[in-house]
Amino acid sequence: MSNKRGIRTLALTVCLLAVLLQPSSVVAHSESEHQLEIEFDGRAWEVGFMASRGKAHLVEWVLEGESVCCWSEIVSWQYFEGWHGHQSPRELMRQLRHRRTIQSPTVEWDLLSEDFDSVLFTWKIESPQIVGSYFELARIIKHHDGLHIIHYAALDREVFAMNLDTWIECLGAIDLS
């Protein structure tokens, strides 16, 4: 599990948010007035980890009964409050792709959709002998209040494929206006 946890650690930034759980969705709040509502897939998810460092925030949800140290699927929200970088979401995705490709030449990327302030993509690593298999759907949203990166990930290819359409819909439905 430590290799799988290491992959997740590389993909996430440490942060803290107050989180309010509701039956079909989760609303995450930062100290600013901004909030993000994530519609989940109908299964029981619970907060596994929350942290904050300055204006960087992170919340991770795992399936009920799992933990961030031992998970089969995970959802995370990274929020960089006040971030006004000049890179587009697509450029940020390219930078992530470059870093992952250096770490593992077997990584595969697929851009699913993009608009002016958002990009939705998948990336997959299948190299059990080196770092383990890992499958992720992510959306990067550049907003006037900061940068949001929302992830759904699974360790099993079949589970990821089975849930991908639902999570494309869940992440695509996020509206920050």
C-alpha positions as CSV (number, residue, x, y, z in Angstrom):
1,M,0.0,0.0,0.0
2,S,2.9,2.4,0.6
3,N,3.6,2.8,-3.1
4,K,-0.1,3.5,-3.8
5,R,-0.2,6.0,-1.0
6,G,3.0,7.5,-2.4
7,I,1.3,8.1,-5.8
8,R,-1.6,9.8,-4.0
9,T,0.7,11.9,-2.0
10,L,2.5,13.1,-5.1
11,A,-0.8,14.0,-6.7
12,L,-2.2,16.1,-3.7
13,T,-1.3,19.2,-1.7
14,V,-1.8,19.3,2.0
15,C,-4.7,21.6,3.2
16,L,-7.8,22.0,5.8
17,L,-11.5,22.7,5.2
18,A,-14.7,22.5,7.2
19,V,-16.8,19.9,5.5
20,L,-20.6,19.4,5.7
21,L,-21.8,16.0,4.6
22,Q,-25.3,15.5,3.1
23,P,-26.9,12.3,1.7
24,S,-26.4,13.0,-2.0
25,S,-23.7,15.7,-2.1
26,V,-20.9,17.2,-0.1
27,V,-20.4,20.9,0.3
28,A,-16.9,22.1,1.2
29,H,-16.3,25.5,2.7
30,S,-13.1,27.4,3.1
31,E,-12.7,30.4,5.4
32,S,-13.6,32.6,2.5
33,E,-17.3,32.9,1.4
34,H,-16.6,30.4,-1.4
35,Q,-18.2,26.9,-1.4
36,L,-18.1,24.0,-3.8
37,E,-20.8,21.4,-4.0
38,I,-19.8,18.0,-5.3
39,E,-22.6,15.6,-6.3
40,F,-21.5,12.1,-5.4
41,D,-22.4,8.8,-7.1
42,G,-25.0,7.7,-4.5
43,R,-22.7,5.5,-2.5
44,A,-21.7,6.2,1.1
45,W,-18.6,8.5,1.1
46,E,-16.9,10.0,4.2
47,V,-14.2,12.5,4.8
48,G,-10.9,10.7,5.2
49,F,-8.6,13.7,5.4
50,M,-8.7,17.5,5.6
51,A,-5.8,19.9,5.9
52,S,-4.8,23.4,5.1
53,R,-1.5,25.2,4.7
54,G,-1.9,29.0,4.1
55,K,-4.4,29.4,1.3
56,A,-4.1,25.9,0.0
57,H,-6.8,23.5,1.1
58,L,-7.5,19.8,0.6
59,V,-10.4,17.5,1.4
60,E,-10.3,13.8,0.6
61,W,-13.3,11.4,0.7
62,V,-13.2,7.7,0.8
63,L,-15.8,5.0,0.7
64,E,-17.4,4.3,4.0
65,G,-15.1,1.8,5.9
66,E,-11.9,2.8,4.0
67,S,-9.2,5.2,4.9
68,V,-6.8,7.5,3.0
69,C,-4.1,5.0,3.8
70,C,-6.0,2.0,2.5
71,W,-8.6,2.9,-0.2
72,S,-10.0,1.4,-3.4
73,E,-11.6,4.7,-4.6
74,I,-11.0,8.3,-3.5
75,V,-12.4,11.7,-4.3
76,S,-10.4,14.8,-3.5
77,W,-10.8,18.6,-3.8
78,Q,-7.7,20.8,-3.9
79,Y,-8.4,24.5,-3.6
80,F,-5.7,27.2,-4.0
81,E,-7.5,30.3,-2.7
82,G,-6.6,33.5,-4.4
83,W,-4.5,31.7,-7.1
84,H,-4.2,34.0,-10.1
85,G,-1.5,32.2,-12.1
86,H,-1.2,33.0,-15.8
87,Q,-1.4,29.3,-16.9
88,S,-4.6,28.1,-18.4
89,P,-6.2,24.9,-17.0
90,R,-4.9,23.1,-20.1
91,E,-1.3,24.3,-19.4
92,L,-1.6,23.2,-15.8
93,M,-2.7,19.8,-17.1
94,R,0.3,19.7,-19.4
95,Q,2.6,20.4,-16.5
96,L,1.1,17.6,-14.5
97,R,1.4,15.3,-17.4
98,H,5.1,16.2,-17.9
99,R,5.8,15.4,-14.2
100,R,3.9,12.1,-14.3
101,T,5.6,11.1,-17.5
102,I,9.0,11.6,-15.9
103,Q,7.9,9.5,-12.9
104,S,6.4,6.7,-15.1
105,P,6.8,6.4,-18.8
106,T,3.7,4.1,-18.9
107,V,1.3,7.0,-17.9
108,E,-1.6,7.5,-20.4
109,W,-3.5,10.8,-20.7
110,D,-6.8,11.6,-22.3
111,L,-8.4,15.1,-22.6
112,L,-12.2,14.7,-22.3
113,S,-13.3,18.3,-22.5
114,E,-12.2,21.8,-22.1
115,D,-13.4,25.4,-22.1
116,F,-11.9,28.7,-21.3
117,D,-11.6,28.1,-17.5
118,S,-11.8,24.3,-17.1
119,V,-10.3,21.1,-18.3
120,L,-11.5,17.5,-17.7
121,F,-9.1,14.6,-18.3
122,T,-8.1,11.1,-17.3
123,W,-4.7,9.7,-16.6
124,K,-3.7,6.1,-16.0
125,I,-0.6,4.3,-14.8
126,E,-0.4,0.5,-15.2
127,S,2.9,-0.6,-13.9
128,P,2.3,-2.9,-10.8
129,Q,5.9,-3.8,-10.6
130,I,7.1,-0.2,-10.1
131,V,4.4,2.0,-8.5
132,G,1.1,0.1,-8.8
133,S,-1.8,0.7,-11.0
134,Y,-3.7,4.0,-10.7
135,F,-6.6,5.5,-12.7
136,E,-7.8,9.1,-12.3
137,L,-10.4,11.5,-13.6
138,A,-9.6,15.1,-12.8
139,R,-11.1,18.5,-13.5
140,I,-9.1,21.7,-13.1
141,I,-11.2,24.9,-12.8
142,K,-9.7,28.3,-12.8
143,H,-12.1,30.7,-11.1
144,H,-11.9,34.3,-9.9
145,D,-11.5,33.2,-6.3
146,G,-8.7,30.7,-7.0
147,L,-7.9,27.3,-8.5
148,H,-9.9,24.1,-7.9
149,I,-8.7,20.6,-8.8
150,I,-11.2,17.8,-8.2
151,H,-10.2,14.2,-8.6
152,Y,-11.9,10.8,-8.7
153,A,-9.5,7.9,-8.6
154,A,-9.6,4.1,-8.4
155,L,-6.9,1.5,-8.0
156,D,-8.7,-1.1,-10.2
157,R,-9.1,-0.5,-14.0
158,E,-12.5,-2.3,-14.1
159,V,-13.9,-0.3,-11.2
160,F,-12.6,2.9,-12.8
161,A,-14.2,2.0,-16.1
162,M,-17.5,1.0,-14.5
163,N,-17.8,4.4,-12.6
164,L,-16.2,6.7,-15.2
165,D,-19.3,7.9,-16.9
166,T,-21.0,8.7,-13.5
167,W,-18.0,10.6,-12.3
168,I,-17.6,12.5,-15.6
169,E,-21.2,13.7,-15.0
170,C,-20.5,14.5,-11.3
171,L,-17.3,16.5,-12.0
172,G,-18.9,18.1,-15.1
173,A,-21.8,19.3,-13.0
174,I,-19.7,21.4,-10.7
175,D,-20.6,25.0,-11.3
176,L,-18.7,27.8,-9.5
177,S,-20.8,30.7,-10.7
